[in-house]
Amino acid sequence: MTSGVSGSSGSGNNHVPLLIALCAVAASTMIVEIVIVKFIAFKVFHHFINMIVSTVVLSFAAAGTYLYLKGKNEADPASSWRNAAREALLYSITLMLSILLFCWIPIDPYNVNLSPIVRIGSLPIYFAILAVPFFFGGLCISRVLAESSLQPSRVLLFDLAAAAIAAAAAPAMLEVLNGYGEIALAAALGFVAYLAFLKSAGDLKAKPVGIGFAIFLPIVAATLAYPGWAFNTYGLDIRTYKGENLERIALKELNGISKTYWNALARIDVSNVGFSNDEMFFYGFVDSKNKKEGRLITVDKGANTRQFANKGKLEDQKFFGDSVVAIPYIAHKENPIKNVLIIGGGGGLDITVAKFFKSPKVDVLEMNPMTYKHVLLGEGDPNRDLFQPWVSSDATSQINIFNKEARHFCSSAPPGGYDVIQATGVDTFTAIASGALAFSDNYLYTYDAVKSYMRLLKPGGVLSLAYCREPEALPIRIFASYLACLEENGVKEPYKHVMVVGKDMSDILVKTTPFTPEELQSVRDWCKQTGAVLVFDPDRKTAETPGLRPLEVMYTKLGFADTATRQSLIDTYEKNIFPATDDKPYFYQTDRNESFIFSSNYSYSPNLAVLLIAMFCVVLIALPIRKAGISAMSGPLLARAVYFAFCGFAFLLYEVAIVQLFTVFVGGPAYALAVVLVAVLIGYSLGCFAVSKLPVRSSTFVAIGLLLFGTNMFACFALPGIISSLLSIGFTERIVFCALITTLLSCFTGLSVPLAMEAAKADSAREISWFWGISCSFNALGAACFPLISMQIGIKATLAVVAVLYLVANLLFAKLLQGNSHVANEQQNSPAEAA
């Protein structure tokens, strides 16, 4: 085994500084991977966020391959750690500079005033900027992996354990430090790595330390000062034309941003209080041109909610009764409606409407902790007296607000408790790190979600899911889910249970019992009074309705069709309108034939991303072959490269699938990030620890292949049913079960690559960085391919693909070891060197 240099004395025995540096870089890059999603989500729409993980791991892959091509300076072993120190400092510095440049750079894919070339090129420029620090971070990890005397399994153990701790802490720290503070913290960890590498090289002296601080501290100060300067200069800290109409209202009419709240789900910006009559400010509520006092709350600048000032008596604010939100109250025979559940409290407009109709009990679910705490409860809000009265309990209505995710709440609440369940445009158009790889997934509008909502309705209860009226395919998709759910429940004439009302939004309603003639007439009268359109009327089998938009005739066709005809209509419609499911939760993916390069406004087909990443993978494999010459590349060496490619691809498929599988079960994406992702990393690190006890021989890889095949098949076929059967257990029990199962499955997953690296390093340490680069590059390819695969076969079946990939890879590696007499003779009875 090739020894590296560690410790200040230059001996190979003191690995502590190296491990400190390794853990600092690993924790830092994980923090950045989580936080940087929030920066990107503010600047571009959610469907590009999945590329962030690809950017990270491709940078790591490039670093590993570069290090392999460059080779090691055998004449001066300590130079490895001097180089690593320089790279750690560059990582720390470029991390902060890249964030500042990304936030400030004025080019934008949404700015129509720029040339098409600049607009198209802006996204690659964004990701190139953000890739630079990860390249230097990858060099640091690659050096420890390839050029130290540490076992690869031990390196990966500490790397993943540090990443797991960082993943657990990062979401909470984001709320306290904000995005820029957490970037500065990550940079500080990079600087710790710089000092630790200097110690390993024996150069921890005043001059290099002083130079490092002289460079580091001013950039930290600039990073922390930038948002204040940018708000004063531009009105916002991240320059983008995304949500330009919302920015116009907030900055020009409502006197700018009052407060910004960061958290792992979404960044919340609350405007100052002002007056506006902009149609986006009134959207869904007010038709008047008279200005109203209020404020705007934006979510990652892609979605918004509003709060209207408490001026006068609520019952005198007739515009609340004319809004789309009022429809379920108009359509329900009971008045007032006793028990209401509101999904997505937002700014509280749905709560205000419920109070307007004097509902005595209103339960409200709001997933974002900052919206819950500061907007709905008014904690620390200097304007709470202006907005709280309309969203708080009074003598007529009891308002109960919960910081909970809707699917989690509805799966555990007792059945039959609500007269109305309402969700109005509940979309953040954002993403978090746990779901970043799956791009535009949404579990609120799936067929399974509709079933869980309807379970909570009383007999005669109404479910109202209001959505943007355009593009029409999305509300039609909800309508199709209603019909499918009713048929599954044995309803013979499902069309009698549904109606659709169109105004500026479409409100799609379903009732556990048929709508009565009196209820339908109430809605017709309301539509006539407010200028709305009864898009689907269960008493009208013709689509000839004034105000109906051309594509909305599909409601009538679907509603009155029998099951076979309806399925044929769905299959042949120009858009994907089949019900989304929890196994294929791509609700926004409606375009059937997207361009290979460009995407629609509401979905993102990653074909081009897959092509580019695949080309990058080929380059990373081909460059070392080209440099050494194909004749110098042995068959076993190339076989190992294929092995790490298979395992890298399979692991990212596994990671994303398991996170998505548990998202609803643990309580939404925030807990998926805090529990599932952390458990995956901890489990993998435990697998690395177990590798030190395993013999490096062919039979071990056969056993690992069979084990991974069995566990992933279990996750594919048995685990979803177990999860479904446990939805009624308590929250703590869910978290414990999820953590234990995920850790166990991930522990098995963490056996193959570290053990293969042990075998490779025993043969020749030089190729380790290349193998790590190949594994990382195929991680990126797996991330990009996951949406394509899971859209076709589902998330659960993707785990079967993982099972096959791991089985084939490990059987091939076992065959390779059998043919390698050196490994077979010298290690078949010897355990791998203890950590």
Secondary structure, 3 states (H helix, E strand, C coil): CCCCCCCCCCCCCCCHHHHHHHHHHHHHHHHHHHHHHHHHHHHCCHHHCCHHHHHHHHHHHHHHHHHHHHCCCCCCCCHHHHHHHHHHHHHHHHHHHHHHHHHHCCCCCCCCCCCHHHHHHHHHHHHHHHHHHHHHHHHHHHHHHHHCCCCHHHHHHHHHHHHHHHHHHHHHHHHHHHHHHHHHHHHHHHHHHHHHHHHHHCCCCHHHHHHHHHHHHHHHHHHHHHHHHHHHHHCCCCCCCCCHHHHHHHHHHCCCEEEEECCCCCCEEEECCEEECCHHHHCCCCCCCCCEEEEEEEECCCEEEEEECCCCCHHHCHHHCCCHHHHHHHCCCCCCCCEEEEECCCCCHHHHHHHHCCCCEEEEECCCHHHHHHHHCCCCCCCHHHHHHHCCCCCCCEEEEECCCHHHHHHHCCCCCEEEEEEECCCCCCCCHHHHHHCCCCCCCCHHHHHHHHHCEEEEEEEEEEEECCCCHHHHHHHHHHHHHHHHCCCCCHHHHEEEEECCEEEEEEECCCCCHHHHHHHHHHHHHHCCEEEECCCCCCCCCCCCCHHHHHHHHHHCCCHHHHHHHHHHCCECCCCCCCCCCCCCCCECCCCCCCCCCCCCCCHHHHHHHHHHHHHHHHHHHHHHCHHHCCHHHHHHHHHHHHHHHHHHHHHHHHHHHHHHHHCCHHHHHHHHHHHHHHHHHHHHHHHCCCECCHHHHHHHHHHHHHHHHHHHHCHHHHHHHCCCCCHHHHHHHHHHHHHHHHHHHCCHHHHHHHHHHHHCHHHHHHHHHHHHHHHHHHHHHHHHHHHHHCHHHHHHHHHHHHHHHHHHHHHHHHHCHHHHHHHCCCECCCC
